[in-house]
């Protein structure tokens, strides 16, 4: 093996190592940085563990802004099994989901949605976030 071939091999290996380092840094930034964070309240309609290789919990929550209006659907991803268990226990009850929105993740291996739920809190009747029940005909309610 001559010196030129040895140098070329080192350049190729150095380039591969630099590329792998840049890709790892990109994934670290994309997973640790949040585009937004917030809370949404509603009723979880479905939650299932999906994926061929990378299994994540994928769910959907129905949110009703006003009585009588059509529900808006909020698709979300859960990566923590303990949070998924808590959501499963709260199924059928009104809950608040605290989430972070991640952008720039190049594959669905991290989750099918951009909204990653970190915490779930059941909403009790009488809670300030609980829905206000408005009678259909206020004149008859007296």
Secondary structure by P-SEA (a helix, b strand, c coil): ccaaaaaaaaaaaaaaaaaaaaaaaaaaaaaacccccccccccccbbbbbbccbbbbbbbbbbbcccccbbbbbbbccccaaaaaaaaaaccbbbbbbbbbbccccccccccccccccbbbbbcccccccbbbbbccccccc
